[in-house]
């Protein structure tokens, strides 16, 4: 397929290769595959089509064009069951890894632009006067036990950033990228700072807004602390809160208004 105008047609045709394909009988599958093969043509996907279509679609086209019926079914079934293939990093590019698919062109297996970061917030608040955040962050589909995690504060208007490296937590293979951050944020200037999490592994770095994925009963009430020093004129009122979209953020204001009485009593009782 060489004409760019046919990309949308091909996308529509390949869209039915999901659970609906698995529900078809053998004869129905043969007819669908044969019709799709005619749409693909002898030349297969053009460079423009490859650039416009996700890897899962490109791999379906590869199987169909090469008569790999069993491999096509396994590809679709794995995705339908929530078990996508792993990935390997080569030269800064990320490639889907399908041991049962041989001869796949590298460009068809390239998922570099599709890989993000899997993340989950487990705790957010204050430890004394320091910001404390716990959670997990790891590159999607890339299996590695060497993931560096940073918490990035980005001011909503100016775009200014503060980056804080997080320390690893040993939570076993079921929680890759487990981390904890305890950071002094007294140097963060007044403003609204959105919290992002960044995961870096094997030379690849991905970033995402943080906080929307968290336990169901997570405490989301704003938590305020005085940071900085009143004697040095750097005292600020810093509040950890969640945005309307459910993301973690900090609101930093100049000066202090004094902590609410109930909050002060709680801190004294708990030693916080």
N, C-alpha and C positions, 0 to 999 in steps of 0.2 A: 504494500500500500504506500504510494508515494505522494498522493495529493493531501495537503494539509486540511482541505475542506472535508475530508472523510473521517477526521479524527473523532468528531462527535458521534458519527454513525458507529464507528468501531467501539467507542466507549459504551454506547447504548446496547450494542450486541453482546459485549463481554460482561455487561452488568448482570445478566441472568446466570452467570457461572458462579452461583453461590449455593445456598441450601436448596434453591429451586432445581438446580442441576442434579443434586443428589437425589431428589425425589422422582426423577425421570426414570423410565425403564430403559433397557439396553437399546432398543430400536429408536426411542425418542432422543437419546443421547447421540446416537450415530447421526441422525438427521440434523440435529443442532450443530454438532461439530463440523459436519460437512458444509453446511451453509455458512458457518463462520469462516471456514478455511477459504471459501470462495471470496468472501469479503476481504480477507487479508491479502489475497492474491499471491502470486509466486514470489514477489519481492519482500513480502512481509512488512514489518513496521519501518516507516521512514524515520530519519533522525528527528524530524519535527514531532512525529507521533511519540517517539520514545521520550522526548523532553516534556511532552504534555501529559503523558499517562503515568500513573504510579507503578511501582515495581510489581505489585500483585497482578495488575492487568497485563503488563509486559510479559510476565512469566506464564500467564494463561495463554497468551498469544503464541509464545514459544512452544508450549506443550501441544497446542492445537495444530500448529503448522508442521510439527514433527511427528504427529501421530502418537504422542505419549499419553494414551488414555488413562492408564493406571496412575501415572505420575500426576496428571491433571486432577483426578479424583482425590488423591491424597493431599494435594495442595489445598484444594477447596475444603476438604473435610477438616484438616488441621486448623484452618482459619475459622471455620464455623464452630469448632470446639474450643476456640480461644487458645490455641497452641501454635502461635506463629514460629517460624524458624528462627534460629539464632543468627548472629551476624559476626563478621570478622572485620577488623580494621587493617587496611593495607595502604600505606603511604598517605594517611590522612583521609582516605575515602572509606566508606562503610558499605560492605556487601552482604546481602542476605545469603545465608549458608543453607543449601538444600542438598544433603549428601545423595539423595535419590535422583537428583536432576543433574545429568552430565551434559557437558557441551553448551551450557548456557552462556551467551555472550556477556562479558563483564558489564557492559552498559545496561543490560536488562536486569542484572542483579544489584545494581548500584542503588542503595537506599539512603545515601548520605543526607539528602535534603529532607528525608521523611522521618529521620530519627530525632526524637526529642529527649526529654528527661522525665523519668518516672519519679514522683516525689510524694511525700506524705508528711504532714506536720503532726508531731506527737505532743509537744509542749511548747508554750510561749508565755513569757512573763518576766519577772524580775528575780534576781538573786542578789539581795542587797541592793546596790545601786547599779548593777550590771544587767544587761539584756541577756536573757537565757532562752535559747531556742534548741529544741531537739526534734529530730525527724530522720527521714531517709531521702536520698537522692542518688539516682544512678542512670546512666545512659540506657535507653530502651534497647532491648534485644542483644546488647553487648555483654557477654559474660566475662567479668573480670573482678578480682578482689582488690584492685588498686584504683580506687576512685577518690579523687580530691574534691571536697565540697567547700564552696564559698557561699556566704550570705552577702548579697549585694543590696545596699540601700540606695535607691535612686529617687532624687527629688522630683516631684511630679511636674513642676513648672520649668525649672532650670535644666533638669537632666543631670545635675551633678551627682556623683557617686561616691559611696564609701564601701569598700570591700573588706570583709572580715573572714579570714580562713577559719573553718570549723575543724574540730578535732574528731577523729574516728571513734566509733563505739563498736565493740565486738558483739554483734547480735546474731552471728551464725549466717549460713548461706541463705536462709529464708528472708533476711533483711539486708540486702546489699546496699552499700552506701550509707549505713547508719552513722549519724553524726550528732555532735552536741556543740553548741556555741555558747560561750559565756564571754561577753564583750563589753568593754567600756565604751559607751556611746556618747560620752560627755563632749566629744569634739564634733558631734553632728550639729550642723547649723539649723536654725529655725526653718520650718517648712513641713510639708507633708512628704514623707518618704515611703515609697512602696517597697515592700520586701520581695526580693527575687532570690531564687536558689540556683546555683550554677554547679554542674557536675562535670569534671574533667577526667578522662581516662584514655590512655593510649594516644595522647595528642589531640583528642577531640573534646571540645567543650560545648555544652548546651546549657541554656538558661531558661527559666520559666518563672512567672509570678507564683508566689508561694502562699500556702495557707488554706486554699479552697478544699484540698483533700485532707481530711482529718477525721478523727473518731466522731461518731454521731453525737455523743454527749460532751463534746469539747466545750470548755468554758470560753465564751466569746465576749464577755463583758470587758469594757475598757479597763486597762490597768495603768495607773499613773505613778510616776516617780519624779523626784527632783534629782537632776543630774548636774554635774559641774560643781563649781564652788562659788558660794555667795561672796566670800572674802576676796576672791580673785575676779569677781564680776562676770563669771561664766555660768552662773546658775541658770538652769533651764527646766521647764516643765515638760517632761517627755511622757507621752501616752502610747501604749501598745493597744491597737484596736483592729477591728476587721471592717473592711469596706463593704458597701452594699453588694458588691459582687462576691463577697466571701473571702477576699484576699487579706493577708496580714499587712499591716502598715504601722508607721510611727508618725505621731504628730508632735512636733517640737516647737515650743513657744519660749520666747525670751522671758526671763524672770520666773518667779514662782507665785502661785496663788495660795499656797498652803494646802496640804493634803486634807481631804475630808476627815472629820473626827472619827467616823467608823473605820476608815482605812488606817488611820494612825493607831487606833486601839488594836486592830487586827495584827498589825506589824509588830507591836510591842508584845502581844501575846505569843506570836509565832516566832519572834526573833528575826523577822525578815527585814 
